[in-house]
Amino acid sequence: MTVKIARNGDVELAYETFGEEGGEPLLLIMGLGHQMLLWPDPFCEALAAAGFQVARFDNRDSGLSTHFGGPQDRAGQQKWWQALLGQGKPPYSSVAYVEDALAVMDALGWGSAHIAGASMGSAICQMLAVLHPQRVRSVTAMMTMPASSSLAALRHIRFAPLFKLGGRRYTADREGQVQRLVDVFRLVASPDGSFDEPWAREVAERCYDRRPFDPAAERRQLAAGRATKGTLDVGRITVPTLIVYGENDPIVRPSGPKALLDKVPGSRLVTYPRMGHNLPPHVWAPLVEQMSTQVRLST
């Protein structure tokens, strides 16, 4: 797969595409701290086979895209919970993620596109649909809740798994950091045994070889969301909106997607058993079908 570069000012954004030019444009936006490889290759290929031209990209501060930091970056020196509470000043706000997504679309020559996001990526999708409605054909929000910087939004999150992972220590070499990411993937997966460890290890190795994990970068991404004050009026989203939730999601409570469903007019909620805060193989085919329905609803 050939990695290409889009530019938003001085920020470089690494992206890849699947499918033929002229297909239905679909932009995939990944969540906090993760690289675009977390959109599984077979899932992207299945979307391409269904008629989409798919683009996935590394958010700023992840993967092969531009990283921020340095000794003057206060947010990068904070602990994750300090970033969550919005203490310190990050080098960018969450609006920059929207601008980055638009830069990738511009590089592809897409005047508008279907957009799909996972976790933090779903919040970026919501912001994009509200701030730039003319650029969005439909929204698919996965592992999601209404986008908001309000502390009240924290009621939709289960914190126990996050604290559990934060208590573990790993060596800084390749072996230790690959194992750390495998453990992250296992933690967010459904506990029913559907976790695909060979896939997780392969992707963890690829992620490490592209760029080793930087905890300060993840904290900057987290702080960016808290730096954007107020609650987004997702009731202004008018395009077809699909909300996807795993019935065994260990991070987002069921109240999160239900709250988004209540706020976005005409939105649809689909839930999948044996799905956690991830995209296990058994949901790919039905999810591709649901996302194809989004195309029909948007025309």
C-alpha positions in Angstrom: 0.0 0.0 0.0 1.4 3.4 -1.1 1.4 6.1 1.6 0.7 9.6 0.3 0.9 12.9 2.0 -1.8 15.6 2.4 -0.9 19.0 3.9 -2.8 21.3 6.2 -0.4 24.2 6.5 2.8 22.9 8.0 1.1 19.7 9.1 1.7 16.6 7.0 -1.0 13.9 7.1 -0.1 10.4 5.9 -3.0 8.6 4.1 -3.7 5.5 2.1 -6.5 4.6 -0.3 -8.4 1.4 -1.2 -10.7 1.0 -4.2 -11.1 2.6 -7.6 -11.2 6.3 -8.3 -14.8 7.3 -9.0 -16.2 5.1 -6.2 -18.3 6.6 -3.4 -15.8 8.6 -1.4 -15.4 7.4 2.2 -13.0 8.9 4.8 -12.1 6.8 7.8 -11.0 8.7 10.9 -9.3 6.8 13.7 -9.5 7.5 17.5 -7.2 8.6 20.3 -3.6 7.6 20.1 -4.0 5.0 17.3 -2.7 4.8 13.8 -4.8 4.3 10.6 -3.8 0.6 10.6 -6.5 0.1 13.3 -8.9 0.2 10.3 -8.3 -3.5 9.4 -7.1 -4.0 5.8 -9.7 -6.6 5.1 -12.5 -4.3 6.3 -11.2 -1.5 4.0 -11.0 -4.0 1.1 -14.5 -5.1 1.8 -15.7 -1.5 1.6 -13.8 -1.0 -1.6 -15.4 -4.2 -3.1 -18.8 -2.7 -2.1 -18.1 0.4 -4.3 -16.4 2.8 -2.0 -13.1 4.6 -2.7 -11.8 4.4 0.9 -9.2 6.7 2.5 -7.7 6.2 5.9 -5.1 8.5 7.5 -3.0 9.1 10.6 -4.3 11.9 12.7 -1.7 14.5 13.7 0.5 13.3 16.4 0.1 9.7 15.4 1.8 7.3 12.9 3.5 8.9 9.9 1.8 12.2 10.3 3.4 15.3 11.9 4.2 15.0 15.6 4.3 17.9 18.0 6.2 18.2 21.2 9.4 19.4 22.7 10.4 20.6 26.1 8.1 23.6 26.0 5.0 21.5 25.4 3.3 21.6 28.8 0.4 19.3 27.7 2.9 16.7 26.6 4.4 16.6 30.0 1.1 16.1 31.8 -0.3 12.8 33.0 -3.3 11.6 31.0 -5.8 12.6 33.6 -4.5 16.1 33.7 -5.0 16.3 30.0 -8.5 15.0 30.3 -9.4 17.7 32.8 -8.0 20.3 30.4 -5.1 21.5 32.5 -2.3 23.1 30.5 -2.4 24.5 27.0 -2.0 22.0 24.1 -0.4 23.0 20.8 -3.7 22.6 18.9 -7.5 22.1 19.5 -9.9 19.5 18.2 -10.9 21.9 15.4 -7.5 21.1 13.9 -8.6 17.5 13.4 -11.5 18.7 11.3 -9.2 20.8 9.2 -6.8 17.8 8.8 -9.7 15.7 7.6 -10.7 18.3 5.0 -7.0 18.5 3.9 -7.0 14.8 3.1 -10.3 15.2 1.2 -8.9 18.1 -0.7 -5.8 16.1 -1.6 -8.1 13.4 -3.1 -10.2 16.0 -4.9 -13.3 15.2 -2.9 -15.7 18.0 -2.7 -17.7 15.9 -0.3 -17.5 12.4 1.2 -19.1 9.9 3.5 -17.2 10.0 6.8 -16.8 7.3 9.4 -15.1 7.6 12.7 -14.1 5.3 15.6 -14.2 6.6 19.2 -12.5 10.0 19.1 -12.7 9.8 15.4 -16.5 9.7 15.7 -16.4 13.0 17.6 -14.3 14.5 14.7 -17.0 13.2 12.3 -19.7 15.0 14.3 -17.7 18.2 14.3 -17.0 18.0 10.6 -20.7 17.4 9.8 -21.7 20.4 12.0 -19.0 22.9 10.9 -18.8 21.9 7.2 -22.1 20.3 6.3 -21.6 20.8 2.6 -18.6 18.5 2.7 -20.4 15.6 4.3 -22.7 13.1 2.6 -23.3 10.8 5.6 -21.9 10.0 9.0 -21.1 6.6 10.5 -20.2 7.1 14.2 -18.7 4.0 15.9 -18.0 3.5 19.7 -19.4 6.9 20.2 -21.2 9.5 22.3 -22.2 13.1 21.6 -19.1 15.2 20.9 -18.6 17.5 23.9 -15.8 19.0 26.0 -18.1 19.2 29.0 -17.1 17.1 32.0 -20.7 15.8 32.0 -19.8 13.7 28.9 -17.5 11.6 31.2 -20.6 9.8 32.5 -20.7 7.8 29.3 -17.1 6.4 29.9 -16.0 3.4 31.9 -12.7 4.3 33.5 -11.8 1.0 35.2 -10.1 -0.5 32.1 -8.2 2.7 31.5 -6.8 2.6 35.1 -6.0 -1.1 34.7 -3.9 -0.5 31.7 -2.2 2.6 33.2 -0.9 0.4 36.0 1.2 -1.8 33.8 4.8 -1.2 32.9 6.5 -2.2 29.6 10.1 -2.0 28.4 10.9 0.7 25.9 12.3 -1.8 23.3 10.3 -3.2 20.3 9.2 -6.3 22.2 7.9 -4.4 25.1 6.1 -1.8 23.1 4.5 -4.3 20.8 3.3 -6.2 23.8 1.9 -3.0 25.3 -0.2 -2.4 22.1 -1.4 -6.0 22.0 -2.5 -5.7 25.6 -4.4 -2.5 24.6 -6.2 -4.3 21.8 -7.1 -7.2 24.1 -8.4 -4.8 26.8 -10.8 -3.0 24.4 -12.0 -6.2 22.7 -15.1 -8.1 23.7 -14.4 -10.5 26.6 -16.2 -13.4 24.9 -13.0 -14.8 23.2 -13.4 -13.2 19.8 -10.0 -11.3 20.3 -7.7 -12.0 17.3 -4.3 -12.1 18.8 -2.3 -12.9 15.6 -3.9 -9.9 13.9 -3.3 -7.7 16.9 0.4 -8.6 17.1 0.9 -8.1 13.4 -0.7 -4.6 13.5 1.2 -3.8 16.7 4.5 -4.6 15.0 3.6 -2.6 11.9 2.6 0.4 14.1 5.9 0.2 16.1 7.9 0.1 12.9 6.1 3.1 11.5 6.5 5.1 14.7 6.9 3.8 18.3 4.2 4.9 20.8 4.6 8.3 22.3 2.5 8.8 25.5 3.0 12.6 25.3 1.5 12.6 21.8 -1.6 10.7 23.1 -1.9 13.2 26.0 -1.7 16.1 23.5 -4.5 14.6 21.5 -6.6 14.1 24.6 -5.9 17.7 25.7 -7.0 19.0 22.3 -10.5 17.9 22.9 -10.7 19.5 26.3 -9.3 22.7 24.8 -12.4 23.1 22.6 -14.9 24.6 25.0 -18.6 24.0 25.0 -20.9 21.3 23.7 -21.3 20.7 19.9 -24.9 21.1 18.7 -25.1 17.7 17.0 -28.8 18.3 16.4 -27.6 20.4 13.5 -26.4 17.2 11.7 -28.8 16.7 8.8 -27.2 14.0 6.7 -27.9 10.3 7.2 -26.2 9.2 10.5 -25.5 5.6 11.5 -24.5 5.0 15.1 -22.6 1.7 15.7 -22.1 0.2 19.1 -20.6 -3.0 20.4 -22.7 -4.7 23.1 -19.5 -5.6 25.0 -17.8 -2.2 24.7 -15.7 -2.0 27.9 -15.0 1.8 27.4 -18.2 3.5 26.3 -21.4 2.9 28.2 -24.7 2.2 26.3 -25.8 5.6 27.4 -23.3 7.2 25.0 -24.7 6.0 21.6 -28.3 6.3 22.9 -27.6 10.0 23.8 -26.3 10.6 20.3 -29.3 8.8 18.8 -31.6 11.1 20.8 -29.9 14.3 19.6 -29.3 13.6 15.9 -32.6 13.8 13.9 -33.3 10.7 11.9 -30.2 8.8 13.0 -30.1 5.0 13.2 -28.5 2.8 15.9 -27.2 -0.7 15.2 -25.6 -2.8 17.9 -23.5 -5.9 17.5 -23.0 -8.8 20.0 -19.4 -9.9 20.7 -18.1 -6.5 19.7 -16.1 -4.3 22.1 -14.4 -1.0 21.5 -13.0 -2.4 18.2 -13.9 -3.8 14.9 -13.8 -7.7 15.1 -14.1 -9.6 11.8 -17.7 -10.9 12.4 -19.1 -7.3 12.1 -17.3 -6.4 8.9 -19.9 -7.8 6.4 -23.0 -6.5 8.2 -21.3 -3.1 8.8 -20.3 -2.8 5.2 -23.9 -3.5 4.2 -25.1 -0.8 6.7 -22.6 1.7 5.3 -23.8 1.0 1.8 -27.3 1.8 3.0 -26.0 5.1 4.1 -25.1 5.9 0.4 -28.7 5.0 -0.7 -30.1 7.2 2.0 -27.9 10.2 1.1 -29.0 10.3 -2.6 
